Amino acid sequence: MTVVNFRRSVSNYPFSYKISWPARFVKPSLRGAAAGCLPDQVRFLPKPGQSVRLAFVGDISAVANRQPPVFDRELVSLLALADLVVGNCESPVVDMPRARFGTRLGTHHAMTREFLQGALAAAAIAPERLVLSLANNHMLDQGIDGFEATRSALDALGVGTIGNTPTVTKVAVGSLTLGLTAFTQWRNAPASEFAGRVAMADAFFAAAGNGLAGVEGVDLVCAVPHWDWEFRHFPRADTRAWAKRLAQLGVGLVAGHHAHVVQPMARIDDTLVAYGLGDFLGTALARQPWPGRIAAIFLVDVSADAATRGEIASYRLVPFMRQRDGEREKMVPLDKVDGELGVKARARWQAVYGTGSAGLTS
């Protein structure tokens, strides 16, 4: 979350971005809808005999929570069945925040190892099945020491990480080998602090040149970019251009974040792109306006059959809403949100994904 970022002139946000932030936070924008977007679930291949299931989630933070969250059992069941879960670690993991005042206000992110462990347990995500991106604008919010503490904490928990370098990390998932990579368009700290620690978009594409390194023997390359402008449901032209460039580089699957609202699906040649999944957990203010509390779990089945190995067989976006439950959040499937709020939230989902289903289907 940017929180306008007037606080730090060292950030790389354009001035027009900064001055538009408050209005877009209060009322996320639906402007800029592009043709060719996909519905929230599609099958591309007949059901394969063998496959692996990937679950991508959005930003993870403790900003809006004092206690670990509560997840509806249907969401827990879906996450428990995933062979691998990939998300974005939006907050440094530290025992004691260095920037105490900013952390209390929410301008500097931080979460404890105990909070993260509680959140993963509540969602039935085993740490050894989890990979988190460190490539986001908040990763240096607690300084260089906080960044190193984050890496140490995640390593101690057994959580895999990507995004500290512009390279591809190989991950064995069932009988497949995935290549995972990540970068961020934005930073909240000086470029000198991010250099060599967090992969920036410019460095990522410069290093890639005409092709990504380290993809030999990889069945599917997945990119996890932290991009676009916040609180806008439809991606900007430069974001769509980057998605096209990722497709040209051989990335087969893109799962983005940073916008804090759900964004559409698209297919560029054979590359499947989820522009934005919203916040998985607590990355904005506790009383955030309702459109920013809609998020998605992105389930992707990848074929392990010999003839179609590494091809995406199907995907499904599972919508849910982050609701307040005292000092924590409660994650509820969108079709279980009652009253006027549920009606508005489901209408917003339809505005982004068209005629796709908003329910939990098999």
PyMOL commands that set and color helices and strands:
alter all, ss='L'
color gray80, all
select helices_A, chain A and resi 15-26+73-80+100-105+113-122+127-129+143-157+191-194+201-208+237-248+290-293+334-336+339-353
alter helices_A, ss='H'
color red, helices_A
select strands_A, chain A and resi 41-43+51-60+70-71+84-89+130-133+160-162+169-173+176-184+220-226+253-255+265-268+271-274+279-281+294-303+312-325+328-333
alter strands_A, ss='S'
color yellow, strands_A
deselect
rebuild
show_as cartoon
